């Protein structure tokens, strides 16, 4: 015999036995708003119809997704390139994100993988990062990874606290 929930309120005029009612409550309670008691909720005809619609919708299986060719789909997605203006906006977003982490003294490691060298250099300039260039070689003994520092020694981009703490409006 199943345990009847503590907040169970039997419907007096319901022909279904109290145990079966309790089982229904346990099964369907998650489909109604939390603040409602099941018996009170289904007394209202509109609420009862909503609950029946929800149960009916659970019976339907989702449509089977159409088959796709992964190679063609990958080519379709990867062929869309960002224009230069949009890419620079993205670089500024990365720069802002990194500065926020620095100002809030939160650790951050940002890894950006790009297949265009020019864009990699733009991203490195904007974020103050280092570009690692991966090359390809048939001979595995050759060095295929090179590091490029984009910003010179001693160059640091302005930080918000430095700009805001200055008394004059000239930078």
N, C-alpha and C positions, 0 to 999 in steps of 0.2 A: 504494500500500500504506500503510495506516494505521500509525501508531506505537503500539506496545504500551506501556501505562503501566508505570512503574517498579515499582509495588507489585502488578502483575498476577501472580497465581499460577494457573497452568493446572490444570484438573481433569483428572487423568490418565485417568479412566474415562469421561469425557464424549465422546460421539461427534461433538460440534461442534468444528470446527477451531479452533486456538488464536487465529487472527485474529478469528474470529467471537465467540469467548469474550471477547476483549479489548474488542470493540465493545459487547458486552452489559454488561460491567463499566462502561465509560464511560457507557453510557446509564442504567444502573440504580443505580449506586453511591450517588447522593443519596437513595435510598429506604431505605438501611440505616444503622444507627448509625455515626457517624464512626470510632469506635475499632476497627471490625471490618474484616477483609479479606474481600472478596466471596466468594471460593472457600470460605473457612472458614465463613462465615456461612450459605451455602446448603447446606452439607453436613448441617446439622441440619434434619430434616423440618419441625419447627414453624416455624423461621425461613423456610424455603422457602415454606411455605403462607402465612405472613404477607406475604411479598414478592409472591406471586401475587395475594393479596387487594388489596394496594395498587395493583398494576398494573390489576386489574379495576376498581377504583373510579375510576381515572383515565379509563377508557373511557366512563364514564357522564357524560352532560351534565347540568348542573344544570337544575332546573325553570325554565321561563320565568316571570318574575314576572308577577303579575296586573296588568292595566291599571288605572290610577287616574286620577281626575280631579284635576288639580293644584289647582283652585280649591276643591273640596270638601275635599281633604286639608289645604290651608292653613287653611281655616276650622276644621276639626276640631282641628288642632294649636293654633291661636292662641286658640281659645275657652277653653282650659284656663287658668284664672287661679290664681295662687298666693294662698293666704290671707295675711292681714296678719302673723300670727305667723311663718310660714315666710319671708315676705319680709324681716322684720326679722332673722331668723337669717342669711339670705343677706347682708344689709347688714353684719352683724357679721363674717361670713367675709371680705367684701371689705375691711373695716377691718383685720382681722388680717393679711390678705395684704399690704396697703399698709404696715402698721407693720413687718412682717418685712423688706420691701424697704428701708425707711428705716433700720432698725437695722443691717442688713447692708450698708448703703450701696450698694445696687443700684438702677440707674435703672428706673423703671416709669412707663408711661403706661397708664392704665386708662380705657377708653371704654365707658360704659354707655348704651345707648339704650333708653329707656322711653317708652311712649305715655301714661302716666298721670302727671300733674303732681305729685300727692301723693306717689307712689312715687319720683319723681325727686328731690323735696325730701328725703325720708327717706334716700335713697341718698347724696345730697350731704352731709347732716348727718353720716352715719356715716363717710364717707370723707374729709371735709374738703374736698370738691370744689366746683366751681362748676357751676351749672346753666345750660346754654344752652337757651333755649326757642325752638323754631322755629315760627313762625306761618305761616299761609297767606294770600295776598292775590292778588286778580286783577290788581292794578296792580304790576308788577315793580319800580317805582321806590321803593316804600315799604320801610321797614326791617322785615324779617321775622324777624331774629335778635336776641334780647335776652339779656343775661347777668344772672344773679341770683347774688349772693354770699349764701350761707346763714349762714356763720359771720362774726361781727363782727370788726372790726379788733382784733388783739392776743389773740384767743381761740385757744388751741391745745389739742387734746385731750392727755391725759396719755400719755406714752410709757413703755414698760416700764422703761427704764434710770432714769428719773426716780423712778418709784414704788419700785423695788427699792433705790435708793441712799439712801432716807430711813431715818433711824434709828428713828423712832417708827412705831407702827402706825395712826396717824390720818392721814387724807388730806383 
